[in-house]
Amino acid sequence: MVQAIVNLGDREDRVLTIVKGKYGLKNKSDAVNFVINKFEEELLEPQLRPEYIEKLNRIKKQKGVKFSSVDELRRHIQHA
């Protein structure tokens, strides 16, 4: 286990106190871990929504366009 000294402002301290009370946690260390785990679940590893997976599958089925050079690609982009 890693230990860290963390400097919190009054507002952040109040938020941790609220999280601690709301979820019945033992101490503020548990509250910090809880908040970090929530952040991880919601922002770092979001579950793919079904409509996004469908969009990815449609893109995979599309036929690609081949370019012989970067200049040809640039011309294609500029005229699109």
N, C-alpha and C positions, 0 to 999 in steps of 0.2 A: 504494500500500500504506500502511496506517495502522500506526503504531508506538505501543505503549502500554507504560507501566511498570506491572507488576502485582505486588502484594504477595501472596505465598502463605504459608500456614502450612506447617509441617513435613509434615503429613499430605497436603495438596494437592500439595506438591512431590514426595513419594514416589509419589503416584498418577501424576503426569505422567511421572516416571522409569520407572515400570512400563509405562505406555502406550507411551512412546518405545521401550523395549526390546522389548516384545511385538510391536509392529507394524513394527519396523525403521525407525523414523523418525530423521532426522538430528539433530534438536535438540528442545528443549522447546517452541519456537515451533510446530514442526510438530505436536507432541503436542497443544498447545492447539487448533490449527486442526482436528485430527482429532476431538477431543472435541466441539468446537462443531458440526462437521458431523454427527456421530452424534446429538447432541441435536436438531438441526434435522430430521433424517430421522425420528427416532422420536417426537418430541413435537410439533414445530411443523407438520409436514406428514404426518400418518399416512395411510397408504393406507386407503381404505375397504374394509372387509371385506365379502364378498359378502352375508352375512346382514343387515348394516346397509343395504345398497343395496336388498335385498328388502323390508325393513321400510319404507324410504322410499317405495318404489313402492306398497306397500299403503296407506300413509297418503295418497299422492297420489290414489288411486282412490276414497277415501272421500268421501261427499257431505258438504259443509259445512253448518253451521247458521248462518242469518243472524239477526242481532239488530238491532233498530231503535234501541237505545240501550245505553249502558253499564250502566244500571240493570237492563235486561232480562238482559244477560249475567251480572251479579252474581247475580240471582235464579236463573238457570239453574245457575250454579256451586254456589250454596248448597244447592240441592235435589238435586244430583247425588250 
